[in-house]
Amino acid sequence: MPRQVVMTDKVARPRVPLSNAVKAGGLVFVSGTVGFAVDGQVARGDFGAQIRQTLDNVKAVLEAAGSSLDRVVKVNVILARAADFAAMNEIYRTYFREGNYPARTPIEARLMNPDLLVEIECVAEV
């Protein structure tokens, strides 16, 4: 399978030079995805709303690439605040089927936009 850039209008257009995802070697590599709605708005200060929008965005990118959340093999979750870890787990588990959870690494780090509380990147099978 030749390398293929994946872009979709189901998520906010990136403001920086990146692709929503890249397909290569039977895998799709989803770029760090945040909670911007298609209209460019973000739920400031609302972690629950941001992680739901972020996971919805990841789902939309995966579908545009011919994959799905069920095919995700690795996830990195970047949290702006470690205090959101429990809430992240509660919401995260509603997007992935129990018994089919992907490998995952949670990281606490300051995100580039101070309004953002979570960013997620992943790798999935196509």
C-alpha positions as CSV (number, residue, x, y, z in Angstrom):
1,M,0.0,0.0,0.0
2,P,1.6,3.3,-1.0
3,R,1.7,6.2,1.5
4,Q,-1.6,8.2,1.5
5,V,-2.5,11.4,3.2
6,V,-5.9,11.4,4.9
7,M,-7.9,14.7,5.3
8,T,-11.6,15.0,6.1
9,D,-14.0,17.9,6.4
10,K,-15.7,16.1,9.3
11,V,-13.1,17.8,11.7
12,A,-11.8,21.3,12.0
13,R,-9.2,22.1,9.4
14,P,-5.7,22.1,10.9
15,R,-4.2,25.5,11.5
16,V,-0.7,24.1,11.3
17,P,1.1,22.1,8.6
18,L,-0.1,18.5,9.2
19,S,-2.3,15.9,7.8
20,N,-5.3,14.5,9.8
21,A,-3.6,11.1,9.3
22,V,-1.3,9.2,7.0
23,K,-1.9,5.6,5.8
24,A,1.2,3.4,5.2
25,G,2.0,-0.2,5.5
26,G,-1.5,-1.3,6.4
27,L,-1.7,1.2,9.3
28,V,-3.2,4.6,9.8
29,F,-1.3,7.1,11.9
30,V,-3.6,9.8,13.3
31,S,-2.0,13.1,14.1
32,G,-2.4,14.7,17.5
33,T,-6.1,15.5,17.6
34,V,-7.8,18.1,19.9
35,G,-11.4,19.1,20.8
36,F,-12.1,21.7,18.1
37,A,-15.5,21.3,16.6
38,V,-15.8,21.7,12.8
39,D,-16.6,25.4,13.3
40,G,-13.3,25.9,15.1
41,Q,-14.9,26.3,18.6
42,V,-13.6,24.5,21.7
43,A,-15.4,24.0,25.0
44,R,-13.1,26.2,27.2
45,G,-12.5,24.8,30.6
46,D,-14.9,21.8,30.1
47,F,-12.7,18.6,30.1
48,G,-15.6,16.3,29.5
49,A,-16.8,18.1,26.5
50,Q,-13.3,18.4,25.1
51,I,-12.4,14.8,25.4
52,R,-15.7,13.7,23.8
53,Q,-15.1,16.1,20.9
54,T,-11.5,14.9,20.6
55,L,-12.5,11.2,20.5
56,D,-15.3,12.0,18.0
57,N,-12.7,13.8,15.9
58,V,-10.4,10.8,16.1
59,K,-13.3,8.5,15.1
60,A,-14.1,10.7,12.1
61,V,-10.5,10.7,10.9
62,L,-10.2,6.9,11.3
63,E,-13.4,6.5,9.3
64,A,-12.1,8.7,6.6
65,A,-9.0,6.5,6.4
66,G,-11.1,3.3,6.2
67,S,-10.6,2.3,9.8
68,S,-12.4,2.5,13.1
69,L,-11.9,2.8,16.9
70,D,-12.2,-1.0,17.0
71,R,-9.0,-1.3,14.9
72,V,-6.9,1.1,17.1
73,V,-3.8,-0.6,18.4
74,K,-2.0,2.3,20.2
75,V,-3.1,5.5,21.8
76,N,-1.2,8.4,23.4
77,V,-3.4,10.7,25.5
78,I,-1.8,14.0,26.4
79,L,-3.5,15.7,29.4
80,A,-2.9,19.3,30.3
81,R,-3.8,18.4,33.9
82,A,-3.1,15.1,35.6
83,A,-6.1,15.8,37.7
84,D,-8.3,14.9,34.7
85,F,-6.9,11.3,34.5
86,A,-9.9,9.7,36.3
87,A,-12.4,11.6,34.1
88,M,-10.5,10.7,31.0
89,N,-10.7,7.0,31.9
90,E,-14.4,7.2,32.6
91,I,-15.2,8.8,29.2
92,Y,-12.4,6.9,27.2
93,R,-13.9,3.5,28.1
94,T,-17.2,4.5,26.5
95,Y,-15.5,4.8,23.1
96,F,-13.6,1.5,23.1
97,R,-15.1,-1.9,23.6
98,E,-14.1,-3.7,26.8
99,G,-11.8,-6.5,26.1
100,N,-10.5,-4.7,23.0
101,Y,-8.8,-1.7,24.6
102,P,-5.7,-0.6,22.6
103,A,-2.3,-0.2,24.2
104,R,-2.2,3.3,25.7
105,T,0.2,5.8,27.2
106,P,-1.2,8.8,29.2
107,I,1.1,11.8,29.4
108,E,0.8,15.1,31.3
109,A,2.2,18.0,29.3
110,R,1.4,21.7,28.6
111,L,-0.4,21.9,25.2
112,M,0.4,24.5,22.6
113,N,-3.0,26.2,23.0
114,P,-3.9,27.2,26.6
115,D,-7.6,26.5,26.0
116,L,-6.9,22.9,25.2
117,L,-7.0,20.3,28.0
118,V,-6.5,17.0,26.0
119,E,-4.9,15.8,22.8
120,I,-5.0,12.3,21.4
121,E,-2.9,10.5,18.7
122,C,-3.3,6.9,17.7
123,V,-2.3,4.2,15.3
124,A,-4.9,1.8,13.9
125,E,-5.0,-1.1,11.4
126,V,-6.7,-0.2,8.1
